[in-house]
């Protein structure tokens, strides 16, 4: 046996695929705190031009190849304010 007696000890984070339940609890608590912090913004409406850009944009209604092509070929402001710059 070697001096120090640490021959058979393994680090806690390397013991198989087992994850301590405290890690899950910490992740759940973090998600809960994040939701609580942002909870007042969930009821807010769209600000400024977002109503026009998001709610009236037909490209985001259906997941089709044509809509994907329109999204990739045009600017964020299309069709309401594309300037060509």
N, C-alpha and C positions, 0 to 999 in steps of 0.2 A: 504494500500500500504506500502511496506517495504521501509526502508531507502535505498537510493541509486537508486531506480527506475529501476532496471535491471530485473524485473520480466518477462516481455514479450519479451526480446531479445533472439534470438537464434544465435549460432555461424554460420558464413557463410558457413563453410564446412559441416554442418549437415542439411542443408535445402534440403530435398528430394534427388532425384537422379540428379538434375540439376548440370551440371558442367559449370563453367564460360568459355566463349569463349577464354579468355586469356590463359587458361591452354592448349587448343588445339593449339593456336598460338605459345606458348612457346615450345611445343613438336615438332611442325613443324619446327620452327627455329632451334632447337637442331639437328633434323635430317638433315636439310640443311647444317648446319655448319659441321657436321660429314662427310657428303658426300663431301663437299668442301675440307676438310682436307685430306681425303683419295683419292681424285680424280686422283692424279698423279700415284697412284699404280694400278688403274684399267687397264691401258694399258701395264703394265709390264708382262713379260712372267713368266713362272714357273722357280723358282730358283733351282739350283743344281740338286738334285735327284728327285724332285717333278714331272718332266716330266715322268720319268720311273714309279714312284709309283702311280701317279694319272691318267695320260692319257692312260697308257697301261694296267691298272688293269681291267680285265674283270668282276670282282665281283661287281663293282659299276655301271655297264651298265644296268642291269635289276634288278628289285626289286622282287626277287624270294626267296623262302625258302632255296634253295640250296646255293645261294649266301650269304644270311644272315648267314647260318651255317658256310660257309667258312670264312667269316669276323670274326665271334666270336671264331672260333677254331684255327685260325692262327694269327701270329704276323703281325704287320704293314708292315714289309718288305717282306712278302710272296708274290710271289714265288721267288723273286729275291735274297734275302739275309737272309733267315731264318736260324739262327745258332743253335737253340735248347737250348739256355741258359735259 
